[in-house]
Amino acid sequence: MVEVNFYDNDSVDDSLLKFAVIIAKTDGKWVFCKHRERDTYEVPGGHREDGEEILETAKRELKEETGAVTFDITPICAYSVKGKTRVNENINDESFGMLYYADIASFEELHSEIETILITDKLVDSWTYPLIQPKLIEEAKNRGFI
C-alpha cells in the first residue's frame, strides 16, 4: 500500500524536501521519460543534491531528463510518499518532495541515463511509479495547473 499526501508549498520544512518531480508539457502535449534500464515511463524528477535549492533541483532534473532548454516552471505543492513505491522498493519512512509544472518551449540533445523522451497527447499506461505519479498528475489537475 502506498500513501501519497499533499501539502501547501510553505507547510513542509524545506529541509525535508528530498525530491523534485516535474509534470511537463510542450505545445500542450505531455512529456515523459524512459530510463535506459527500465521499460516504463515517468515524469521527470530526481533527488536533491547537498546544498541545492529545491527549485534548482527541479530545473536541473528537467534539463537532464528531457533536454529542456527554455521553459517556465511553477511549484504546485509539496507531497509525501510512504509505502511500496514499485517492485522491490519500499519506503518505510515518509519521504517528502516538491511537485512542479513546466511548460517547455525548446529542447536540446540528451546526454543522460534517459533513453527516450515521449511527447504525447495522452497519459502513458506503463508507469515506473504507477501508485504515485498518476496521483501527482491528478493533484496538479485538482489545483488547476493542467
C-alpha positions as CSV (number, residue, x, y, z in Angstrom):
1,M,0.0,0.0,0.0
2,V,1.3,3.5,-0.9
3,E,0.1,6.6,0.9
4,V,0.6,9.9,-1.0
5,N,-0.3,13.1,0.8
6,F,-0.3,16.7,-0.5
7,Y,0.6,19.9,1.4
8,D,0.6,23.6,0.6
9,N,4.1,24.8,-0.6
10,D,5.1,26.5,2.7
11,S,3.7,23.9,5.1
12,V,6.6,21.4,4.8
13,D,10.0,22.5,6.0
14,D,12.4,22.9,3.2
15,S,15.0,20.6,4.8
16,L,12.6,17.7,4.4
17,L,12.2,18.1,0.6
18,K,14.4,15.3,-0.9
19,F,12.9,15.1,-4.4
20,A,11.6,17.4,-7.2
21,V,9.1,16.0,-9.6
22,I,8.1,17.9,-12.7
23,I,4.9,17.4,-14.7
24,A,5.9,18.8,-18.0
25,K,4.2,19.7,-21.3
26,T,5.3,21.1,-24.6
27,D,2.9,22.6,-27.1
28,G,0.0,21.2,-25.0
29,K,1.4,17.6,-25.1
30,W,2.7,15.5,-22.1
31,V,6.4,14.9,-21.8
32,F,7.5,11.6,-20.3
33,C,10.9,10.0,-19.8
34,K,12.1,6.4,-20.2
35,H,15.2,5.4,-18.3
36,R,17.5,3.1,-20.3
37,E,17.3,0.5,-17.5
38,R,13.5,0.3,-17.4
39,D,10.7,-0.5,-19.8
40,T,8.3,2.0,-18.2
41,Y,7.7,5.8,-18.4
42,E,7.8,8.5,-15.7
43,V,7.5,12.3,-15.3
44,P,10.9,14.0,-15.0
45,G,12.3,14.3,-11.5
46,G,15.0,13.2,-9.1
47,H,16.9,13.6,-5.8
48,R,18.0,16.9,-4.4
49,E,21.8,17.3,-4.1
50,D,23.5,18.7,-1.0
51,G,23.3,22.5,-0.7
52,E,20.9,22.7,-3.7
53,E,17.7,24.8,-3.6
54,I,14.7,22.5,-4.4
55,L,13.8,24.8,-7.4
56,E,17.3,24.3,-8.7
57,T,16.8,20.6,-8.3
58,A,13.7,20.8,-10.4
59,K,15.4,22.8,-13.2
60,R,18.4,20.5,-13.2
61,E,16.4,17.3,-13.4
62,L,14.1,18.7,-16.0
63,K,17.0,19.6,-18.2
64,E,18.9,16.3,-17.5
65,E,15.9,14.1,-18.1
66,T,14.2,15.9,-21.0
67,G,16.8,18.1,-22.6
68,A,14.6,21.1,-21.9
69,V,16.5,24.4,-22.5
70,T,13.8,27.0,-22.5
71,F,10.9,26.5,-20.1
72,D,8.7,28.1,-17.4
73,I,8.5,26.2,-14.2
74,T,6.0,26.7,-11.3
75,P,5.7,25.0,-7.9
76,I,2.4,23.1,-7.5
77,C,2.7,21.7,-3.9
78,A,4.7,19.7,-1.6
79,Y,3.9,15.9,-1.3
80,S,4.9,12.9,0.7
81,V,5.1,9.2,0.0
82,K,5.1,6.3,2.3
83,G,4.9,2.6,1.4
84,K,5.8,0.3,-1.5
85,T,6.5,2.6,-4.5
86,R,7.4,-0.1,-7.1
87,V,8.6,-3.7,-7.2
88,N,11.4,-4.3,-4.7
89,E,11.3,-0.7,-3.4
90,N,9.7,0.1,0.0
91,I,9.8,3.4,1.8
92,N,9.1,2.8,5.5
93,D,9.6,6.5,6.5
94,E,7.7,9.3,5.0
95,S,9.6,10.8,2.1
96,F,8.9,14.4,1.0
97,G,9.2,16.2,-2.3
98,M,8.1,19.2,-4.2
99,L,5.8,18.9,-7.3
100,Y,6.2,21.4,-10.2
101,Y,4.6,22.1,-13.5
102,A,6.8,23.1,-16.5
103,D,5.9,24.3,-19.9
104,I,8.8,23.5,-22.2
105,A,9.5,25.7,-25.2
106,S,12.7,24.2,-26.6
107,F,14.9,21.1,-26.2
108,E,18.5,20.1,-26.8
109,E,20.0,16.6,-27.3
110,L,20.0,14.4,-24.2
111,H,23.2,13.3,-22.5
112,S,21.9,11.3,-19.5
113,E,20.6,8.0,-18.3
114,I,17.3,8.7,-20.1
115,E,16.9,6.6,-23.3
116,T,13.8,8.1,-24.7
117,I,11.6,11.2,-24.4
118,L,7.9,10.6,-25.2
119,I,5.8,13.6,-26.3
120,T,2.2,12.5,-26.5
121,D,-1.4,13.7,-26.3
122,K,-2.4,11.2,-23.7
123,L,-1.1,9.8,-20.4
124,V,1.0,6.7,-20.5
125,D,-0.2,3.2,-19.4
126,S,3.2,1.8,-18.4
127,W,4.3,3.9,-15.4
128,T,7.5,3.4,-13.4
129,Y,5.7,4.5,-10.3
130,P,2.0,3.6,-11.0
131,L,0.9,4.1,-7.5
132,I,2.4,7.6,-7.2
133,Q,2.7,9.5,-10.5
134,P,-0.9,9.3,-11.6
135,K,-1.8,10.7,-8.2
136,L,0.6,13.6,-8.7
137,I,-1.0,14.4,-12.0
138,E,-4.5,14.2,-10.5
139,E,-3.5,16.7,-7.8
140,A,-2.0,19.1,-10.4
141,K,-5.3,18.9,-12.2
142,N,-7.3,19.5,-8.9
143,R,-5.2,22.6,-8.2
144,G,-5.8,24.0,-11.7
145,F,-2.3,23.6,-13.2
146,I,-3.3,21.2,-16.0
